[in-house]
């Protein structure tokens, strides 16, 4: 099973995340320069990242 999440920020950056049963492959691409950065995260690393983001944003309010 693979799920894909794609995001474009409107300023020239695209983010793609492809999740499988074992890991997540994440790539960021600068549309203007063509530069690409790719990293692979284990599911345990993703869990830690989610915990960090929830903790870091728990008091943030959307405008």
Secondary structure, 3 states (H helix, E strand, C coil): CCEEEEEECCCCEEEEEEECCCEEEEEEEECCCCCEEEEEEEHHHHHHHHHHHHHHHCCCCCC
